[in-house]
Amino acid sequence: MTSLRATSSGAERTAPPASPRTNAGLDPRHDPFLDAARACILDVGWRRTTLTEVARRAGVSRMTIYRAWSDMAALMADLMTREWGVVVADAVGDGTVADGVVSMIGLLRENELFVRIIELDPELLLPYLLTRRGRSQQAILEALTARIAQGQGAGEVRPGDPGALARTLLLAGHGFALSLGTMVDQDVSEAQLTEELHELVARTLRP
């Protein structure tokens, strides 16, 4: 993640760059509440988690939670943004673009919250796959677009609209993040498919 630093020279002071969390509209003061919500969802799933239960786990009043979020859907959107968008977007900078895409998908598939939602509440993800782009996806997309543009500048990535290339890779990533397990059996391993994904992305972007 981008480090937050302030530089001063006499009376002059440069403001620190905004963190990805701030850019995503997340208030770090809400972290204890999101932590409590995360714990609830890992225990019983999203559908059985209420704002009242989140308040109880966080040790605050219900009104404290209601002032931050009107319902569980709004809270869940912030939790997913913190859990995936802010964290996973950082993986895009790992090594080559192909390295970053594979790392990003691996982080998602290993994430406890992601796994629990797939197990208990997969329908929660459908709107982000079928009808709209969420903040988590947007954060990843912006990081991937910037990384591709950087690679083009260094001559490591072929010419093309970096935004279109990033969106294409993100769409492919959706399939691997959500459906990889359905393609693994006694004939083909997860490691083989992951290696093929790396080769697919590398060949797609090769100058």
C-alpha distance (Angstrom), angle and dihedral (degrees) to the residues before:
residue distance angle dihedral
M1 . . .
T2 3.75 . .
S3 3.78 109.6 .
L4 3.76 118.1 -126.6
R5 3.77 111.6 -126.7
A6 3.79 134.6 160.1
T7 3.81 120.0 -152.5
S8 3.77 121.4 -159.3
S9 3.78 131.9 -170.1
G10 3.79 112.2 179.7
A11 3.78 107.1 -55.4
E12 3.80 91.6 -14.8
R13 3.79 118.0 98.1
T14 3.79 127.2 178.1
A15 3.78 114.1 -145.1
P16 3.80 115.3 -124.0
P17 3.80 116.5 -106.8
A18 3.79 115.6 -96.9
S19 3.78 112.7 -97.9
P20 3.82 120.1 -122.2
R21 3.80 86.5 -111.4
T22 3.82 91.1 58.0
N23 3.79 91.8 44.4
A24 3.81 88.6 54.2
G25 3.80 90.0 55.1
L26 3.82 95.4 -109.1
D27 3.79 121.5 147.7
P28 3.83 111.1 -144.2
R29 3.82 88.4 -149.8
H30 3.80 86.8 70.6
D31 3.81 93.3 59.1
P32 3.84 95.2 99.6
F33 3.82 89.4 52.7
L34 3.80 92.4 47.7
D35 3.80 89.0 47.8
A36 3.81 89.1 54.4
A37 3.81 91.5 48.1
R38 3.80 90.4 49.0
A39 3.81 90.8 52.9
C40 3.81 91.3 49.9
I41 3.79 93.0 49.7
L42 3.78 92.7 48.1
D43 3.81 88.4 52.3
V44 3.80 103.3 43.6
G45 3.80 109.2 -0.4
W46 3.78 132.6 -107.6
R47 3.81 98.7 -75.3
R48 3.81 92.4 56.5
T49 3.80 95.1 45.1
T50 3.82 118.2 95.6
L51 3.78 133.1 -172.1
T52 3.80 87.2 -115.8
E53 3.80 90.9 57.8
V54 3.80 90.8 46.8
A55 3.81 89.7 53.2
R56 3.80 90.7 49.2
R57 3.79 92.5 51.2
A58 3.79 92.0 45.6
G59 3.82 91.5 48.9
V60 3.81 94.5 -124.2
S61 3.80 135.9 111.9
R62 3.79 121.8 -85.6
M63 3.80 89.7 -115.4
T64 3.79 90.7 59.0
I65 3.80 89.0 59.5
Y66 3.80 94.3 40.3
R67 3.80 90.6 53.7
A68 3.81 88.7 58.9
W69 3.82 99.3 40.1
S70 3.77 131.7 19.3
D71 3.81 93.5 -151.7
M72 3.79 143.8 -9.1
A73 3.80 92.0 -88.0
A74 3.80 90.9 61.5
L75 3.80 91.9 45.7
M76 3.80 91.4 47.6
A77 3.80 91.3 52.0
D78 3.81 90.0 56.3
L79 3.80 91.9 44.9
M80 3.80 92.8 51.8
T81 3.80 90.6 47.2
R82 3.79 91.6 52.1
E83 3.78 94.6 41.2
W84 3.79 100.3 44.4
G85 3.79 114.3 7.5
V86 3.79 98.5 49.0
V87 3.80 96.3 36.2
V88 3.80 101.9 37.4
A89 3.81 95.1 44.0
D90 3.79 87.5 64.8
A91 3.82 90.2 61.1
V92 3.80 90.3 64.3
G93 3.81 88.3 76.8
D94 3.82 92.9 60.6
G95 3.83 110.0 116.2
T96 3.80 115.2 -57.7
V97 3.79 122.7 1.9
A98 3.81 88.8 -101.8
D99 3.81 89.6 52.0
G100 3.81 89.5 50.8
V101 3.80 95.0 50.0
V102 3.80 92.6 49.4
S103 3.81 91.0 45.4
M104 3.81 91.0 49.6
I105 3.80 93.1 51.9
G106 3.79 91.6 45.9
L107 3.80 91.7 52.6
L108 3.78 91.4 50.5
R109 3.79 94.5 48.4
E110 3.81 91.0 49.4
N111 3.80 95.1 45.6
E112 3.82 111.5 113.6
L113 3.79 94.5 -142.8
F114 3.80 93.2 48.1
V115 3.80 91.6 49.4
R116 3.81 92.1 47.9
I117 3.79 93.0 50.8
I118 3.80 91.2 49.6
E119 3.81 89.0 50.5
L120 3.81 99.4 45.5
D121 3.81 111.6 12.0
P122 3.83 110.3 22.9
E123 3.81 91.3 149.9
L124 3.82 87.1 70.4
L125 3.81 88.5 73.7
L126 3.81 97.9 48.2
P127 3.83 97.4 88.4
Y128 3.82 89.5 55.1
L129 3.80 90.5 52.2
L130 3.79 100.2 40.8
T131 3.80 113.5 24.1
R132 3.80 115.2 13.8
R133 3.78 146.4 17.7
G134 3.79 115.4 -116.1
R135 3.79 128.7 -148.5
S136 3.80 90.8 -104.1
Q137 3.79 90.8 56.7
Q138 3.80 91.1 44.2
A139 3.80 92.4 52.4
I140 3.80 91.1 50.2
L141 3.80 91.5 44.9
E142 3.79 93.1 52.0
A143 3.81 92.1 48.6
L144 3.80 91.8 47.2
T145 3.81 93.1 47.5
A146 3.79 91.1 51.3
R147 3.81 91.6 47.8
I148 3.81 92.2 50.4
A149 3.81 91.4 48.9
Q150 3.79 88.7 50.1
G151 3.80 90.0 51.3
Q152 3.80 90.9 49.7
G153 3.78 90.2 52.2
A154 3.80 89.6 53.1
G155 3.81 92.5 46.7
E156 3.80 92.0 -114.1
V157 3.82 96.8 112.2
R158 3.80 127.9 51.3
P159 3.82 120.6 -109.3
G160 3.78 117.4 -88.0
D161 3.77 141.5 105.6
P162 3.84 102.7 -54.9
G163 3.81 90.5 -152.4
A164 3.80 92.7 54.9
L165 3.79 91.5 45.6
A166 3.80 91.0 49.5
R167 3.81 92.6 50.0
T168 3.79 91.3 49.5
L169 3.80 91.5 51.9
L170 3.80 91.8 46.3
L171 3.80 90.8 52.7
A172 3.81 89.8 51.4
G173 3.80 88.5 46.9
H174 3.80 91.1 56.3
G175 3.79 89.8 61.8
F176 3.78 94.4 48.6
A177 3.81 94.3 44.3
L178 3.80 94.3 49.7
S179 3.80 106.5 26.6
L180 3.79 107.4 28.8
G181 3.80 91.8 104.6
T182 3.82 91.6 58.8
M183 3.81 90.7 61.0
V184 3.82 96.8 48.8
D185 3.81 118.0 95.7
Q186 3.79 141.7 129.1
D187 3.81 90.5 -62.2
V188 3.81 101.5 47.6
S189 3.81 126.5 30.1
E190 3.79 130.3 -149.4
A191 3.81 88.8 -114.6
Q192 3.81 90.9 56.5
L193 3.79 92.9 50.1
T194 3.80 91.5 46.8
E195 3.80 89.8 51.7
E196 3.80 90.1 50.3
L197 3.81 90.4 49.9
H198 3.80 89.8 53.6
E199 3.80 90.1 50.2
L200 3.82 91.4 46.4
V201 3.80 93.0 53.6
A202 3.81 93.2 41.9
R203 3.82 92.3 51.5
T204 3.80 92.0 45.0
L205 3.80 92.1 55.5
R206 3.82 100.3 34.1
P207 3.85 112.7 122.5
